[in-house]
């Protein structure tokens, strides 16, 4: 199930929150409304943690992780690192990246099995060990590079890519990541998917401006059912319905 929410006056949910199957991070804001939305949906299943990284509240763009691990940039303080390690489940490895990368969420997209990472890292140059320890066992030789990773949102059932990508690009990326990909938008036409939503196996959170059609695509590709461990059956007619709707609007 997809839930609409906003961080203060911003619809960029993925900037101020990070969500996996084992934990959720939310930025500290002037209002508790944003935190309470996540807590109401997730508190029975995973811990929802207030956090900052480097004194900043956009935790979704500065961190990257999956159910086994969490990577934070070198700007994070020892106090913040200790808070995360104490608040997250024991099986989650929290590790600081000692490179000059302050926005890990903008350059890495990952699920529990594969990650799309920045160029210039090759197996055997140290990235492999860091990937296994910090990103929960994702091997470096299965990481791929892409020019616009912050426009990509991937998870176990599938992934969303920007509508500007060609069919060939989407098929190639889908083959490399080994997950089905579709072109989509969020927040009424925005192609910044990683910044506009967060998703795990049973729930998604999107900005208040997200349309019903966009939510239908998100729930379809990620197979969201609204209950932990239960996914919505694939809607085989979603593409046909969207195409008919667009034709009616253009005709």
HUQUIJO-V489215 format. One record per helix or strand of 3 or more residues. SS is the DSSP state (H for helix, E for strand). FROM is the first residue (numbers start at 1). TO is the last residue. If there is no record, write none. Layout:
BEGIN
((SS/FROM/TO) (SS/FROM/TO))
END
This chain:
BEGIN
((E/2/5) (H/13/16) (E/17/19) (E/23/27) (H/33/42) (E/47/51) (H/59/62) (E/63/65) (E/69/72) (H/78/87) (E/93/96) (H/104/107) (H/127/134) (H/140/142) (H/149/151) (E/158/161) (H/167/177) (E/180/183) (H/193/196) (E/197/199) (E/204/207) (H/212/221) (H/238/250))
END
